[in-house]
């Protein structure tokens, strides 16, 4: 229990105890002036009635304030939940968008990789053909040089001179 509530109950209990202890004084009739007239009534009972009416009014006001606070809290909670849902949907949309973007990028990279591979294989094929041609030319050149050397050896001719007899 809160301190304020406990204090309120203590004041209420003290008022009830005071009224019970002085009940005869509370019920004793007195002449009361209302400003526009005079009345014969027990002053204690009138004051006790005023305290009860004020207490009821404060209780009604307290219930109204608590109810309004509860409704406001409920409204804020609904708005907060709506904002959370909106954020969740936005995040899901972003994740989907990111997923689609990454898939597109991966497809593009795979296509680029395949294109690059085809280009590299074509270049390797060209280099192989050039190497074969160069090797064949070198082989032909070596064969012709060897053939020429064999001819010279057979005819005993000097390398760049006229044939020897």
DSSP file (Angstrom, degrees, kcal/mol; ACC not computed):
  #  RESIDUE AA STRUCTURE BP1 BP2  ACC     N-H-->O    O-->H-N    N-H-->O    O-->H-N    TCO  KAPPA ALPHA  PHI   PSI    X-CA   Y-CA   Z-CA
    1    1 A X              0   0    0      0, 0.0     2,-0.1     0, 0.0     0, 0.0   0.000 360.0 360.0 360.0 140.6    0.0    0.0    0.0
    2    2 A X     >  -     0   0    0      1,-0.1     4,-2.2     4,-0.0     5,-0.2  -0.338 360.0-119.4 -73.7 158.2    1.2    3.5   -0.8
    3    3 A X  H  > S+     0   0    0      1,-0.2     4,-2.6     2,-0.2     5,-0.2   0.889 113.2  53.4 -65.4 -40.4    2.0    6.0    1.9
    4    4 A X  H  > S+     0   0    0      2,-0.2     4,-2.3     1,-0.2    -1,-0.2   0.916 110.2  47.1 -62.7 -42.5   -0.6    8.5    0.6
    5    5 A X  H  > S+     0   0    0      2,-0.2     4,-2.3     1,-0.2    -1,-0.2   0.917 112.6  49.3 -65.6 -42.8   -3.4    5.8    0.6
    6    6 A X  H  X S+     0   0    0     -4,-2.2     4,-2.2     1,-0.2    -2,-0.2   0.912 111.1  50.1 -62.0 -42.8   -2.4    4.7    4.1
    7    7 A X  H  X S+     0   0    0     -4,-2.6     4,-2.4     2,-0.2    -2,-0.2   0.899 109.3  51.8 -61.9 -42.0   -2.4    8.4    5.3
    8    8 A X  H  X S+     0   0    0     -4,-2.3     4,-2.3     1,-0.2    -2,-0.2   0.912 110.3  48.1 -62.5 -43.0   -5.9    8.8    3.8
    9    9 A X  H  X S+     0   0    0     -4,-2.3     4,-2.6     2,-0.2    -1,-0.2   0.884 110.6  52.0 -65.2 -38.2   -7.2    5.8    5.6
   10   10 A X  H  X S+     0   0    0     -4,-2.2     4,-2.4     2,-0.2    -2,-0.2   0.918 110.4  47.5 -64.1 -43.4   -5.7    7.0    8.9
   11   11 A X  H  X S+     0   0    0     -4,-2.4     4,-2.3     2,-0.2    -2,-0.2   0.913 113.2  49.0 -64.0 -42.1   -7.4   10.4    8.5
   12   12 A X  H  X S+     0   0    0     -4,-2.3     4,-2.3     2,-0.2    -2,-0.2   0.915 112.2  47.9 -63.6 -43.2  -10.7    8.8    7.7
   13   13 A X  H  X S+     0   0    0     -4,-2.6     4,-2.6     2,-0.2    -2,-0.2   0.893 111.4  50.7 -65.1 -39.5  -10.4    6.4   10.7
   14   14 A X  H  X S+     0   0    0     -4,-2.4     4,-2.6     2,-0.2    -2,-0.2   0.893 110.1  50.3 -65.3 -39.2   -9.5    9.4   12.9
   15   15 A X  H  X S+     0   0    0     -4,-2.3     4,-2.3     2,-0.2    -2,-0.2   0.923 112.4  46.5 -64.4 -43.9  -12.5   11.3   11.7
   16   16 A X  H  X S+     0   0    0     -4,-2.3     4,-2.3     2,-0.2    -2,-0.2   0.922 113.6  48.7 -63.7 -44.5  -14.9    8.4   12.3
   17   17 A X  H  X S+     0   0    0     -4,-2.6     4,-2.5     2,-0.2    -2,-0.2   0.913 111.7  49.7 -62.2 -42.9  -13.4    7.8   15.8
   18   18 A X  H  X S+     0   0    0     -4,-2.6     4,-1.7     1,-0.2    -1,-0.2   0.907 111.4  49.2 -62.5 -42.1  -13.7   11.5   16.6
   19   19 A X  H  < S+     0   0    0     -4,-2.3     7,-0.2     1,-0.2    -1,-0.2   0.892 112.5  47.2 -66.2 -38.9  -17.4   11.5   15.5
   20   20 A X  H >< S+     0   0    0     -4,-2.3     3,-1.1     1,-0.2    -2,-0.2   0.897 111.5  50.3 -69.9 -39.7  -18.2    8.4   17.5
   21   21 A X  H 3< S+     0   0    0     -4,-2.5    -1,-0.2     1,-0.3     3,-0.2   0.832 121.3  34.5 -67.3 -30.2  -16.5    9.8   20.6
   22   22 A X  T 3X S+     0   0    0     -4,-1.7     4,-2.0    -5,-0.2     3,-0.3  -0.148  77.1 131.1-115.2  36.8  -18.4   13.1   20.4
   23   23 A X  H <> S+     0   0    0     -3,-1.1     4,-1.9     1,-0.2    -1,-0.2   0.866  70.9  54.2 -61.7 -38.7  -21.7   11.8   19.0
   24   24 A X  H  > S+     0   0    0      1,-0.2     4,-0.5     2,-0.2    -1,-0.2   0.890 110.8  46.2 -65.3 -37.2  -23.8   13.7   21.4
   25   25 A X  H  4 S+     0   0    0     -3,-0.3    19,-0.5     1,-0.2     3,-0.4   0.843 110.6  54.3 -72.1 -32.5  -22.2   17.0   20.5
   26   26 A X  H  < S+     0   0    0     -4,-2.0    19,-1.4    -7,-0.2    18,-0.4   0.849 112.8  42.0 -68.3 -34.3  -22.5   16.1   16.8
   27   27 A X  H  < S+     0   0    0     -4,-1.9     2,-0.3    -5,-0.2    -1,-0.2   0.465  84.9 114.9 -94.8  -0.9  -26.3   15.6   17.1
   28   28 A X  S  < S-     0   0    0     -4,-0.5    15,-0.7    -3,-0.4    16,-0.3  -0.552  71.6-118.6 -71.3 127.2  -27.0   18.6   19.4
   29   29 A X  E     +A   42   0A   0     -2,-0.3     2,-0.3    13,-0.2    13,-0.3  -0.390  37.7 178.1 -69.7 143.4  -29.2   21.1   17.6
   30   30 A X  E     -A   41   0A   0     11,-1.8    11,-2.6    -2,-0.1     2,-0.6  -0.954  36.2-103.4-140.7 156.7  -27.8   24.5   17.0
   31   31 A X  E     -A   40   0A   0     -2,-0.3     2,-0.4     9,-0.2     9,-0.2  -0.752  42.4-168.4 -83.9 123.3  -29.0   27.7   15.3
   32   32 A X  E     -A   39   0A   0      7,-4.1     7,-3.4    -2,-0.6     2,-0.5  -0.933  13.9-144.1-117.8 136.3  -27.2   27.9   11.9
   33   33 A X  E     -A   38   0A   0     -2,-0.4     5,-0.2     5,-0.2    -2,-0.0  -0.857  11.4-174.0 -99.3 129.9  -27.1   31.0    9.6
   34   34 A X        -     0   0    0      3,-3.3     2,-0.2    -2,-0.5     4,-0.1   0.338  49.8-108.1-101.8   4.7  -27.2   30.2    5.9
   35   35 A X  S    S+     0   0    0      2,-0.6     3,-0.1     1,-0.1    -2,-0.0  -0.198 116.0  45.0  95.6 -40.9  -26.7   33.8    4.9
   36   36 A X  S    S-     0   0    0      1,-0.2     2,-0.3    -2,-0.2    -1,-0.1   0.399 126.9  -1.1-111.0  -3.5  -30.3   34.3    3.6
   37   37 A X        -     0   0    0      2,-0.0    -3,-3.3     0, 0.0    -2,-0.6  -0.982  69.0-104.6-170.8 176.3  -32.0   32.6    6.5
   38   38 A X  E     -A   33   0A   0     -2,-0.3     2,-0.3    -5,-0.2    -5,-0.2  -0.938  30.7-173.1-120.3 139.8  -31.6   30.8    9.9
   39   39 A X  E     -A   32   0A   0     -7,-3.4    -7,-4.1    -2,-0.4     2,-0.6  -0.950  23.6-134.0-132.8 150.7  -32.0   27.1   10.5
   40   40 A X  E     +A   31   0A   0     -2,-0.3     2,-0.3    -9,-0.2    -9,-0.2  -0.931  52.2 129.4-102.4 112.5  -32.1   24.8   13.5
   41   41 A X  E     -A   30   0A   0    -11,-2.6   -11,-1.8    -2,-0.6     2,-0.5  -0.983  65.4 -87.4-158.2 158.5  -29.9   21.7   12.8
   42   42 A X  E  >  -A   29   0A   0     -2,-0.3     4,-1.8   -13,-0.3   -13,-0.2  -0.613  32.4-153.2 -74.0 120.7  -27.0   19.7   14.4
   43   43 A X  H  > S+     0   0    0    -15,-0.7     4,-2.7    -2,-0.5     5,-0.2   0.877  92.3  54.9 -62.3 -40.2  -23.8   21.4   13.3
   44   44 A X  H  > S+     0   0    0    -19,-0.5     4,-2.6   -18,-0.4    -1,-0.2   0.893 108.2  48.4 -61.4 -41.4  -21.7   18.2   13.7
   45   45 A X  H  > S+     0   0    0    -19,-1.4     4,-2.3     2,-0.2    -1,-0.2   0.880 111.6  49.9 -68.7 -36.7  -24.1   16.3   11.4
   46   46 A X  H  X S+     0   0    0     -4,-1.8     4,-2.4   -20,-0.2    -2,-0.2   0.944 113.6  45.1 -64.7 -47.2  -23.9   19.1    8.8
   47   47 A X  H  X S+     0   0    0     -4,-2.7     4,-2.5     1,-0.2    -2,-0.2   0.895 112.6  51.3 -64.8 -39.5  -20.1   19.2    8.9
   48   48 A X  H  X S+     0   0    0     -4,-2.6     4,-2.4    -5,-0.2    -1,-0.2   0.896 110.0  50.3 -63.5 -39.4  -20.0   15.4    8.7
   49   49 A X  H  X S+     0   0    0     -4,-2.3     4,-2.7     2,-0.2    -2,-0.2   0.906 109.5  50.6 -63.0 -42.5  -22.3   15.5    5.7
   50   50 A X  H  X S+     0   0    0     -4,-2.4     4,-2.7     2,-0.2     5,-0.2   0.921 110.7  49.3 -61.7 -43.3  -20.0   18.1    4.0
   51   51 A X  H  X S+     0   0    0     -4,-2.5     4,-2.6     1,-0.2    -2,-0.2   0.913 112.2  48.5 -62.3 -42.4  -17.0   15.8    4.7
   52   52 A X  H  X S+     0   0    0     -4,-2.4     4,-2.5     2,-0.2    -2,-0.2   0.911 112.3  47.8 -65.2 -42.0  -18.8   12.8    3.2
   53   53 A X  H  X S+     0   0    0     -4,-2.7     4,-2.5     2,-0.2    -2,-0.2   0.931 113.9  46.9 -64.7 -44.8  -19.9   14.8    0.1
   54   54 A X  H  X S+     0   0    0     -4,-2.7     4,-2.7     2,-0.2    -2,-0.2   0.910 112.2  50.8 -62.9 -41.4  -16.4   16.1   -0.4
   55   55 A X  H  X S+     0   0    0     -4,-2.6     4,-2.3    -5,-0.2    -2,-0.2   0.911 111.1  48.1 -61.4 -42.7  -14.9   12.6    0.1
   56   56 A X  H  X S+     0   0    0     -4,-2.5     4,-2.6     2,-0.2    -2,-0.2   0.898 111.8  50.1 -64.8 -40.4  -17.3   11.2   -2.5
   57   57 A X  H  X S+     0   0    0     -4,-2.5     4,-2.7     2,-0.2    -2,-0.2   0.927 111.8  47.2 -64.3 -43.9  -16.5   14.0   -4.9
   58   58 A X  H  X S+     0   0    0     -4,-2.7     4,-2.6     2,-0.2    -2,-0.2   0.887 112.3  50.7 -64.1 -38.1  -12.7   13.3   -4.5
   59   59 A X  H  X S+     0   0    0     -4,-2.3     4,-2.5     2,-0.2    -2,-0.2   0.918 111.3  47.5 -65.0 -43.5  -13.3    9.6   -4.9
   60   60 A X  H  X S+     0   0    0     -4,-2.6     4,-2.5     2,-0.2    -2,-0.2   0.918 113.1  48.8 -63.0 -42.5  -15.3   10.2   -8.1
   61   61 A X  H  X S+     0   0    0     -4,-2.7     4,-2.7     2,-0.2    -2,-0.2   0.907 110.9  50.5 -63.2 -41.0  -12.6   12.5   -9.4
   62   62 A X  H  X S+     0   0    0     -4,-2.6     4,-2.6     2,-0.2    -2,-0.2   0.909 111.0  48.2 -62.9 -42.9   -9.9   10.0   -8.5
   63   63 A X  H  X S+     0   0    0     -4,-2.5     4,-2.6     2,-0.2    -2,-0.2   0.906 112.0  50.1 -64.0 -41.5  -11.8    7.2  -10.4
   64   64 A X  H  X S+     0   0    0     -4,-2.5     4,-2.7     2,-0.2    -2,-0.2   0.938 112.2  46.6 -61.8 -46.7  -12.2    9.6  -13.4
   65   65 A X  H  X S+     0   0    0     -4,-2.7     4,-2.5     2,-0.2    -2,-0.2   0.917 113.8  48.0 -62.9 -44.2   -8.5   10.4  -13.4
   66   66 A X  H  X S+     0   0    0     -4,-2.6     4,-2.5     2,-0.2    -1,-0.2   0.916 113.1  48.4 -63.6 -43.0   -7.5    6.7  -13.1
   67   67 A X  H  X S+     0   0    0     -4,-2.6     4,-2.7     2,-0.2     5,-0.2   0.919 112.0  48.5 -63.0 -43.7   -9.9    5.7  -15.8
   68   68 A X  H  X S+     0   0    0     -4,-2.7     4,-2.6     1,-0.2    -1,-0.2   0.906 111.8  49.9 -63.2 -40.7   -8.6    8.5  -18.1
   69   69 A X  H  X S+     0   0    0     -4,-2.5     4,-2.6    -5,-0.2    -2,-0.2   0.902 111.2  49.2 -64.9 -39.7   -5.0    7.4  -17.4
   70   70 A X  H  X S+     0   0    0     -4,-2.5     4,-2.6     2,-0.2    -2,-0.2   0.925 112.5  46.9 -64.8 -44.1   -5.9    3.8  -18.2
   71   71 A X  H  X S+     0   0    0     -4,-2.7     4,-2.5     2,-0.2    -2,-0.2   0.910 113.6  48.7 -63.4 -41.1   -7.6    4.8  -21.5
   72   72 A X  H  X S+     0   0    0     -4,-2.6     4,-2.7     2,-0.2    -2,-0.2   0.913 111.8  49.0 -64.9 -41.9   -4.7    7.0  -22.4
   73   73 A X  H  X S+     0   0    0     -4,-2.6     4,-2.5     2,-0.2    -2,-0.2   0.906 111.8  49.5 -63.6 -41.0   -2.2    4.2  -21.6
   74   74 A X  H  X S+     0   0    0     -4,-2.6     4,-2.3     2,-0.2    -2,-0.2   0.906 111.5  48.8 -64.0 -41.5   -4.2    1.8  -23.7
   75   75 A X  H  X S+     0   0    0     -4,-2.5     4,-2.5     2,-0.2    -2,-0.2   0.922 112.5  47.9 -64.7 -43.8   -4.3    4.2  -26.6
   76   76 A X  H  X S+     0   0    0     -4,-2.7     4,-2.9     1,-0.2    -2,-0.2   0.897 110.4  52.4 -63.0 -39.0   -0.6    4.8  -26.3
   77   77 A X  H  X S+     0   0    0     -4,-2.5     4,-2.5     2,-0.2    -2,-0.2   0.907 109.9  48.3 -63.4 -41.9    0.0    1.0  -26.2
   78   78 A X  H  X S+     0   0    0     -4,-2.3     4,-2.5     2,-0.2    -2,-0.2   0.924 113.3  47.4 -64.0 -43.8   -2.1    0.5  -29.3
   79   79 A X  H  X S+     0   0    0     -4,-2.5     4,-2.5     2,-0.2    -2,-0.2   0.912 112.3  50.0 -62.7 -42.2   -0.2    3.3  -31.1
   80   80 A X  H  X S+     0   0    0     -4,-2.9     4,-2.5     2,-0.2    -2,-0.2   0.908 111.2  48.6 -63.0 -41.9    3.1    1.8  -30.0
   81   81 A X  H  X S+     0   0    0     -4,-2.5     4,-2.8     2,-0.2    -2,-0.2   0.900 110.6  51.2 -65.0 -40.0    2.1   -1.6  -31.2
   82   82 A X  H  X S+     0   0    0     -4,-2.5     4,-2.4     2,-0.2    -2,-0.2   0.911 111.3  47.9 -62.6 -41.3    1.0   -0.1  -34.5
   83   83 A X  H  X S+     0   0    0     -4,-2.5     4,-2.6     2,-0.2    -2,-0.2   0.896 111.0  50.9 -66.1 -39.4    4.4    1.6  -34.8
   84   84 A X  H  X S+     0   0    0     -4,-2.5     4,-2.9     2,-0.2    -2,-0.2   0.925 110.7  48.8 -62.2 -44.1    6.2   -1.7  -33.9
   85   85 A X  H  X S+     0   0    0     -4,-2.8     4,-2.7     2,-0.2    -2,-0.2   0.913 111.4  49.8 -61.6 -42.1    4.2   -3.5  -36.6
   86   86 A X  H  X S+     0   0    0     -4,-2.4     4,-2.5     2,-0.2    -2,-0.2   0.914 112.1  47.4 -62.6 -42.7    5.1   -0.8  -39.1
   87   87 A X  H  X S+     0   0    0     -4,-2.6     4,-2.9     2,-0.2    -2,-0.2   0.913 111.7  50.8 -65.1 -42.2    8.8   -1.1  -38.2
   88   88 A X  H  X S+     0   0    0     -4,-2.9     4,-2.7     2,-0.2    -2,-0.2   0.920 111.9  47.1 -61.1 -43.3    8.6   -4.9  -38.4
   89   89 A X  H  X S+     0   0    0     -4,-2.7     4,-2.6     2,-0.2    -2,-0.2   0.912 112.8  49.5 -64.3 -41.4    7.0   -4.7  -41.9
   90   90 A X  H  X S+     0   0    0     -4,-2.5     4,-2.6     2,-0.2    -2,-0.2   0.924 112.0  47.8 -63.3 -44.0    9.6   -2.1  -43.0
   91   91 A X  H  X S+     0   0    0     -4,-2.9     4,-2.9     2,-0.2    -2,-0.2   0.920 112.1  49.5 -62.6 -43.7   12.5   -4.3  -41.7
   92   92 A X  H  X S+     0   0    0     -4,-2.7     4,-2.5     1,-0.2    -1,-0.2   0.911 111.5  49.7 -62.1 -40.7   11.0   -7.3  -43.4
   93   93 A X  H  X S+     0   0    0     -4,-2.6     4,-2.8     2,-0.2    -2,-0.2   0.912 111.3  48.8 -63.4 -41.9   10.7   -5.3  -46.6
   94   94 A X  H  X S+     0   0    0     -4,-2.6     4,-3.0     2,-0.2    -2,-0.2   0.913 111.3  49.4 -64.4 -41.8   14.3   -4.1  -46.3
   95   95 A X  H  X S+     0   0    0     -4,-2.9     4,-2.7     2,-0.2    -2,-0.2   0.914 112.6  47.7 -63.9 -41.0   15.5   -7.7  -45.7
   96   96 A X  H  X S+     0   0    0     -4,-2.5     4,-2.8     2,-0.2    -2,-0.2   0.925 113.2  48.2 -63.9 -43.7   13.5   -8.9  -48.8
   97   97 A X  H  X S+     0   0    0     -4,-2.8     4,-2.6     2,-0.2    -2,-0.2   0.915 113.0  47.8 -62.8 -42.9   14.9   -6.0  -50.8
   98   98 A X  H  X S+     0   0    0     -4,-3.0     4,-2.9     2,-0.2     5,-0.2   0.910 111.5  51.2 -63.6 -41.8   18.4   -6.8  -49.6
   99   99 A X  H  X S+     0   0    0     -4,-2.7     4,-2.5     2,-0.2    -2,-0.2   0.932 112.2  45.9 -60.3 -47.2   17.9  -10.5  -50.4
  100  100 A X  H  X S+     0   0    0     -4,-2.8     4,-2.5     2,-0.2    -2,-0.2   0.906 113.1  50.2 -63.2 -41.9   16.7   -9.7  -53.9
  101  101 A X  H  X S+     0   0    0     -4,-2.6     4,-2.7     2,-0.2    -2,-0.2   0.931 111.8  47.2 -61.8 -46.3   19.6   -7.2  -54.4
  102  102 A X  H  X S+     0   0    0     -4,-2.9     4,-2.8     2,-0.2    -2,-0.2   0.904 111.3  51.3 -64.5 -40.5   22.2   -9.8  -53.3
  103  103 A X  H  X S+     0   0    0     -4,-2.5     4,-2.4    -5,-0.2    -1,-0.2   0.925 111.5  48.1 -60.9 -43.3   20.6  -12.5  -55.5
  104  104 A X  H  X S+     0   0    0     -4,-2.5     4,-2.5     2,-0.2    -2,-0.2   0.916 112.8  48.0 -62.2 -43.4   20.8  -10.2  -58.5
  105  105 A X  H  X S+     0   0    0     -4,-2.7     4,-2.8     2,-0.2    -2,-0.2   0.902 111.2  50.5 -64.5 -40.8   24.4   -9.2  -57.7
  106  106 A X  H  X S+     0   0    0     -4,-2.8     4,-2.5     2,-0.2    -1,-0.2   0.903 111.0  48.7 -64.9 -39.7   25.4  -12.9  -57.3
  107  107 A X  H  X S+     0   0    0     -4,-2.4     4,-2.6     2,-0.2    -2,-0.2   0.920 112.1  49.2 -63.8 -42.4   23.7  -13.7  -60.6
  108  108 A X  H  X S+     0   0    0     -4,-2.5     4,-2.7     1,-0.2    -2,-0.2   0.924 112.5  47.3 -62.4 -44.0   25.6  -10.8  -62.3
  109  109 A X  H  X S+     0   0    0     -4,-2.8     4,-2.6     2,-0.2    -1,-0.2   0.890 111.4  50.9 -65.4 -38.8   28.9  -12.0  -60.8
  110  110 A X  H  X S+     0   0    0     -4,-2.5     4,-2.5     2,-0.2    -2,-0.2   0.910 111.7  47.7 -64.2 -41.4   28.2  -15.6  -61.8
  111  111 A X  H  X S+     0   0    0     -4,-2.6     4,-2.7     2,-0.2    -2,-0.2   0.917 112.8  48.3 -65.1 -42.3   27.5  -14.4  -65.4
  112  112 A X  H  X S+     0   0    0     -4,-2.7     4,-2.8     2,-0.2    -2,-0.2   0.899 111.3  51.0 -63.3 -39.5   30.6  -12.2  -65.4
  113  113 A X  H  X S+     0   0    0     -4,-2.6     4,-2.3     2,-0.2    -2,-0.2   0.917 111.4  47.3 -62.8 -44.1   32.6  -15.2  -64.1
  114  114 A X  H  X S+     0   0    0     -4,-2.5     4,-2.3     2,-0.2    -2,-0.2   0.917 113.5  48.2 -64.8 -42.7   31.3  -17.4  -66.9
  115  115 A X  H  X S+     0   0    0     -4,-2.7     4,-2.5     1,-0.2    -2,-0.2   0.923 112.2  49.1 -62.8 -44.1   32.0  -14.7  -69.5
  116  116 A X  H  X S+     0   0    0     -4,-2.8     4,-2.8     1,-0.2    -1,-0.2   0.895 110.0  51.7 -62.8 -39.7   35.5  -14.2  -68.1
  117  117 A X  H  X S+     0   0    0     -4,-2.3     4,-2.8     2,-0.2    -1,-0.2   0.922 109.5  49.0 -63.5 -43.9   36.1  -18.0  -68.2
  118  118 A X  H  X S+     0   0    0     -4,-2.3     4,-2.3     2,-0.2    -2,-0.2   0.921 112.9  48.1 -61.4 -43.4   35.0  -18.2  -71.8
  119  119 A X  H  X S+     0   0    0     -4,-2.5     4,-2.4     2,-0.2    -2,-0.2   0.914 112.3  48.5 -63.4 -42.9   37.3  -15.3  -72.7
  120  120 A X  H  X S+     0   0    0     -4,-2.8     4,-2.8     2,-0.2    -2,-0.2   0.920 111.4  49.6 -64.6 -43.2   40.3  -16.9  -70.8
  121  121 A X  H  X S+     0   0    0     -4,-2.8     4,-2.2     1,-0.2    -1,-0.2   0.892 110.9  50.2 -62.8 -38.7   39.7  -20.3  -72.5
  122  122 A X  H  X S+     0   0    0     -4,-2.3     4,-2.3    -5,-0.2    -2,-0.2   0.916 112.1  47.5 -64.8 -42.3   39.6  -18.6  -75.9
  123  123 A X  H  X S+     0   0    0     -4,-2.4     4,-2.8     2,-0.2    -2,-0.2   0.901 110.9  50.8 -65.2 -40.9   42.8  -16.7  -75.1
  124  124 A X  H  X S+     0   0    0     -4,-2.8     4,-2.4     2,-0.2    -1,-0.2   0.908 110.3  50.6 -62.7 -40.4   44.5  -20.0  -73.9
  125  125 A X  H  X S+     0   0    0     -4,-2.2     4,-2.3     2,-0.2    -2,-0.2   0.915 111.1  48.1 -62.8 -43.6   43.3  -21.6  -77.1
  126  126 A X  H  X S+     0   0    0     -4,-2.3     4,-2.8     1,-0.2     5,-0.2   0.924 111.9  49.4 -62.0 -44.4   44.8  -18.8  -79.2
  127  127 A X  H  X S+     0   0    0     -4,-2.8     4,-2.7     1,-0.2    -2,-0.2   0.883 109.6  51.9 -63.6 -37.8   48.1  -19.0  -77.2
  128  128 A X  H  X S+     0   0    0     -4,-2.4     4,-2.6     2,-0.2    -1,-0.2   0.924 110.7  48.0 -63.4 -43.4   48.2  -22.7  -77.8
  129  129 A X  H  X S+     0   0    0     -4,-2.3     4,-2.7     2,-0.2    -2,-0.2   0.929 113.6  46.9 -63.1 -44.6   47.8  -22.3  -81.5
  130  130 A X  H  X S+     0   0    0     -4,-2.8     4,-3.2     1,-0.2     5,-0.2   0.907 112.1  50.7 -63.0 -40.6   50.4  -19.6  -81.6
  131  131 A X  H  X S+     0   0    0     -4,-2.7     4,-2.8    -5,-0.2    -2,-0.2   0.913 110.7  49.0 -64.6 -40.9   52.8  -21.8  -79.6
  132  132 A X  H  X S+     0   0    0     -4,-2.6     4,-3.0     2,-0.2    -2,-0.2   0.928 113.3  47.1 -62.3 -44.9   52.2  -24.7  -81.9
  133  133 A X  H  X S+     0   0    0     -4,-2.7     4,-3.0     2,-0.2     5,-0.2   0.936 114.4  46.3 -61.9 -45.7   52.9  -22.5  -84.9
  134  134 A X  H  X S+     0   0    0     -4,-3.2     4,-2.6     1,-0.2    -2,-0.2   0.905 114.9  47.5 -64.2 -39.8   56.0  -21.1  -83.3
  135  135 A X  H  X S+     0   0    0     -4,-2.8     4,-2.7    -5,-0.2    -2,-0.2   0.894 112.8  48.9 -66.5 -39.9   57.1  -24.5  -82.3
  136  136 A X  H  X S+     0   0    0     -4,-3.0     4,-2.9     2,-0.2    -2,-0.2   0.920 113.1  47.0 -66.2 -42.8   56.4  -25.9  -85.8
  137  137 A X  H  X S+     0   0    0     -4,-3.0     4,-2.8     2,-0.2    -2,-0.2   0.914 113.5  48.2 -63.0 -42.3   58.3  -23.0  -87.4
  138  138 A X  H  X S+     0   0    0     -4,-2.6     4,-2.7    -5,-0.2    -2,-0.2   0.915 112.5  49.2 -64.0 -41.7   61.2  -23.5  -85.0
  139  139 A X  H  X S+     0   0    0     -4,-2.7     4,-2.8     2,-0.2    -2,-0.2   0.922 112.4  47.5 -62.2 -44.8   61.2  -27.2  -85.8
  140  140 A X  H  X S+     0   0    0     -4,-2.9     4,-2.7     2,-0.2    -2,-0.2   0.906 112.7  49.3 -62.5 -41.8   61.1  -26.5  -89.5
  141  141 A X  H  X S+     0   0    0     -4,-2.8     4,-2.4     2,-0.2    -2,-0.2   0.916 112.7  46.7 -64.5 -42.7   64.0  -24.0  -89.1
  142  142 A X  H  X S+     0   0    0     -4,-2.7     4,-2.7     2,-0.2     5,-0.2   0.915 112.9  50.2 -65.4 -42.1   66.0  -26.5  -87.0
  143  143 A X  H  X S+     0   0    0     -4,-2.8     4,-2.8     2,-0.2    -2,-0.2   0.917 111.8  47.1 -62.6 -43.0   65.3  -29.3  -89.6
  144  144 A X  H  X S+     0   0    0     -4,-2.7     4,-2.6     2,-0.2    -1,-0.2   0.897 112.8  49.4 -67.9 -37.2   66.4  -27.1  -92.5
  145  145 A X  H  X S+     0   0    0     -4,-2.4     4,-2.4     2,-0.2    -2,-0.2   0.918 113.0  46.7 -65.9 -41.5   69.5  -26.0  -90.6
  146  146 A X  H  X S+     0   0    0     -4,-2.7     4,-2.6     2,-0.2    -2,-0.2   0.911 112.4  50.6 -65.5 -41.7   70.4  -29.6  -89.8
  147  147 A X  H  X S+     0   0    0     -4,-2.8     4,-2.4     2,-0.2    -2,-0.2   0.916 111.2  48.4 -61.7 -42.6   69.7  -30.6  -93.4
  148  148 A X  H  X S+     0   0    0     -4,-2.6     4,-2.1     1,-0.2    -2,-0.2   0.899 111.6  49.7 -64.5 -40.5   71.9  -27.8  -94.6
  149  149 A X  H  X S+     0   0    0     -4,-2.4     4,-2.4     2,-0.2    -2,-0.2   0.894 110.1  50.6 -65.9 -39.5   74.7  -28.9  -92.2
  150  150 A X  H  X S+     0   0    0     -4,-2.6     4,-2.6     1,-0.2    -2,-0.2   0.911 109.1  52.3 -64.0 -41.0   74.4  -32.5  -93.3
  151  151 A X  H  X S+     0   0    0     -4,-2.4     4,-1.9     1,-0.2    -2,-0.2   0.920 111.3  46.2 -60.5 -44.1   74.7  -31.3  -96.9
  152  152 A X  H  X>S+     0   0    0     -4,-2.1     5,-1.5     2,-0.2     4,-0.9   0.885 111.0  51.8 -67.6 -39.2   77.8  -29.4  -96.2
  153  153 A X  H ><5S+     0   0    0     -4,-2.4     3,-0.6     1,-0.2    -1,-0.2   0.939 110.8  48.7 -65.5 -42.2   79.3  -32.2  -94.3
  154  154 A X  H 3<5S+     0   0    0     -4,-2.6    -2,-0.2     1,-0.2    -1,-0.2   0.855 121.3  34.9 -65.1 -34.9   78.7  -34.6  -97.1
  155  155 A X  H 3<5S-     0   0    0     -4,-1.9     9,-0.5    -5,-0.2    -1,-0.2   0.340 103.6-129.9-101.6   5.1   80.2  -32.2  -99.7
  156  156 A X  T <<5 +     0   0    0     -4,-0.9     2,-0.3    -3,-0.6     8,-0.3   0.849  51.3 153.6  47.0  49.1   82.8  -30.8  -97.4
  157  157 A X      < -     0   0    0     -5,-1.5    -1,-0.2     6,-0.2     6,-0.2  -0.736  47.2-109.8 -99.3 151.0   82.1  -27.3  -98.1
  158  158 A X    >   -     0   0    0      4,-0.7     3,-0.5    -2,-0.3    -1,-0.1  -0.349  39.0-101.3 -72.3 163.9   82.8  -24.5  -95.7
  159  159 A X  T 3  S+     0   0    0      1,-0.2    -1,-0.1    -2,-0.1    -2,-0.0   0.905 111.4  10.1 -58.0 -51.0   79.8  -22.8  -94.2
  160  160 A X  T 3  S+     0   0    0      2,-0.1    -1,-0.2     0, 0.0     2,-0.2   0.094 114.4  86.3-118.6  23.1   79.6  -19.7  -96.3
  161  161 A X  S <  S-     0   0    0     -3,-0.5     3,-0.1     1,-0.1     2,-0.1  -0.536  85.0 -74.9-115.8-177.8   82.0  -20.5  -99.0
  162  162 A X        -     0   0    0     -2,-0.2    -4,-0.7     1,-0.1    -1,-0.1  -0.386  64.6 -83.5 -73.9 157.0   82.1  -22.3 -102.4
  163  163 A X        -     0   0    0     -6,-0.2     2,-0.3     1,-0.1    -6,-0.2  -0.301  44.9-122.8 -63.8 143.4   82.1  -26.0 -102.4
  164  164 A X              0   0    0     -9,-0.5    -1,-0.1    -8,-0.3    -7,-0.0  -0.661 360.0 360.0 -90.7 143.1   85.4  -27.7 -101.9
  165  165 A X              0   0    0     -2,-0.3    -1,-0.1    -8,-0.0    -8,-0.1   0.361 360.0 360.0-119.3 360.0   86.8  -30.2 -104.5
